[in-house]
């Protein structure tokens, strides 16, 4: 069950690092600050802790990960994911998808329209001319039913009604978070529908491996590797052109490790301009469809912290946090432009309108599944 004892807490306002005496709440978060009733359903905060004493905190409002407490090379813990420290701030965040679940459809659908069985479905438009991340009242803004199973597992469930945000079919979704003793945050997704629909779930974690602060340090010195020979070009509204392009010879070639900020403002690359930096889906190298395989790795040079990503998904959106404006969050931290990196495992953007992309259609009797792993470590 969640730890609620946070009586004795020492706080360093410079580094935003928390240490505890009689409590194991490394994050310093108080469940009472996350308790609210919304449309008859109650929100709360849940802690997952592994044998090493490291901690993940998740609220059932939008399945938002509000803390990942892991040590640096000197053993000092800090929160490495951008989030808020109370439920009202989560609800009213300037970044509505800040480290939340995303659904029914992660990423963009052109003009908020697609056809299924010859019928056109119209979705809300909330990103220029396009639909983004399930719309303004998507899964990130819903209260999920929560069940904590032991110290290291949280299960969330939500039933999305027919025509919610314009999508067909009633979708029953289960998301399981497991925090392993190897510092792996494993996210398992499972969904079924009563009518033909489209599904593309993801978790939109904004990772800042150096830790949160005021201001949170830039993520541009982070070294990044992405296991992809191809990526998906976009137009000026961030919709895929339909092409699948080689990363070779472009700023998108992370097949060997590169510093993220090294090529992010390349004035000669049209795709960099279209995304205002990195905001592109990478086509992950796979031996078999649906295999759980290595997708990416980042290393933060100041702290020595690392994060590896593994997923069953065919794609991963790499987003360099290009639009943050310094808004406030967790315990006085502020989140400025390019202070975080996102690795959103998913199918490709606008797949309902691109028949040659891997299908996102879910039929009655089928089961949607996805597994993504974020593994944290330290290197010298």
Residue, then its C-alpha position, 0 to 999 in steps of 0.5 A: x500500500x502507499x507510504x503516507x508517512x512523510x513527517x521528517x523530511x529534509x529538503x535541499x532547495x538548490x538541487x531538489x534532492x530529498x533525503x529521509x529519516x523515518x520515511x521511505x518517501x524519497x520523492x517527498x510527495x504527499x498522497x493527500x495532495x493528490x486526492x480529489x473526486x472528479x466526476x465521481x471517481x477518486x484520484x490518489x498517489x501510489x508508490x512503487x519501491x524495489x529492493x534497492x529502495x528506489x522509488x516510482x510515484x504514479x497517480x491514477x489521474x491520467x496514469x501520470x508518473x510524478x517521480x522516479x527516484x534513482x541515484x547518480x554515480x555518487x549515490x544521491x537520489x533525485x527525481x528524473x522525470x518532469x511532473x507536478x506535486x499535486x493533483x490540481x497542478x496536474x489537471x491545469x498543467x501548461x503541458x497537459x501530457x507531462x509524463x502521462x499516459x496517452x490514448x486512444x491515439x498517441x501522436x497525430x492524426x491529420x486534420x482529425x479525420x480517418x476512415x474505417x469500414x468506409x465511414x469517416x470519423x472526425x476527432x477533436x483538433x487540438x494541435x494546429x490543424x491536427x488531432x494530437x494524443x487522444x485529444x484534450x480529454x483523452x486518457x491523460x485527463x481521465x481518472x483510472x481505476x487503480x489496484x496496487x499489487x504488492x510493493x512493486x506493481x500498480x494496475x490501472x483500468x479504464x473503459x473508454x466509451x463509444x465516440x469518446x473524443x470521436x473514436x468508434x467502439x468501447x475500448x477497455x484498457x488495462x495498464x500495468x506498471x512494474x518497478x523491478x529490482x533492476x530499476x526497470x519501469x515496465x509498462x504493459x498495456x492490454x486492450x479489447x474493443x466491442x467494435x472495430x477501432x484504432x488504438x495507439x497507446x504510449x507513455x509520454x515521460x519527460x526525462x531529465x536525468x540530471x534531475x529537476x531544479x529551478x531551472x531544470x538543467x538543459x538535456x542538450x548535453x545528454x548522449x543519445x543512441x537510437x536503434x533505427x536505420x530509418x525515420x519518418x519525415x514530417x510536413x510543416x504541421x508535423x504530419x508524416x509525408x508518407x515517406x520512410x527515410x534513411x537516417x544515414x547522413x542526417x541529424x537523425x542518425x543516432x545509430x552510434x551515440x551522439x550528443x543531442x544538442x550537437x545537430x538539433x538546430x542544423x539550419x540546412x535540414x528541413x526536417x529539423x526546421x519542421x519539428x523545431x528540433x527533434x519531434x519525429x518517429x523512428x522506425x526501430x530495427x526489429x528481427x521479428x514483429x512485436x519482439x521486445x528489443x532495444x530501442x534507445x539509450x541515453x547517458x547524462x554526463x554530469x550525474x552519470x545516470x543512464x536510461x535504456x528503452x526496450x519496446x515491442x512497438x515498431x516505432x518510437x517518437x523522439x521529442x526534444x521538449x521544444x516548446x516548454x517555456x519555464x513553467x513551474x512543477x515538482x517542488x519548485x522546479x521549473x521546466x524550460x525549453x529542451x530540459x527533457x527528452x521523451x521516448x514514446x514507444x508507439x505505432x507511427x503517426x497518422x497510421x489510420x491515413x497511411x495504409x502502408x504503415x503498420x496497422x493500428x486497427x483493433x477488431x472485436x475478439x482481438x487483444x491490443x498488447x504493448x510492453x515498454x521498459x525504461x531501465x535506469x542505471x549509472x556509468x562512470 
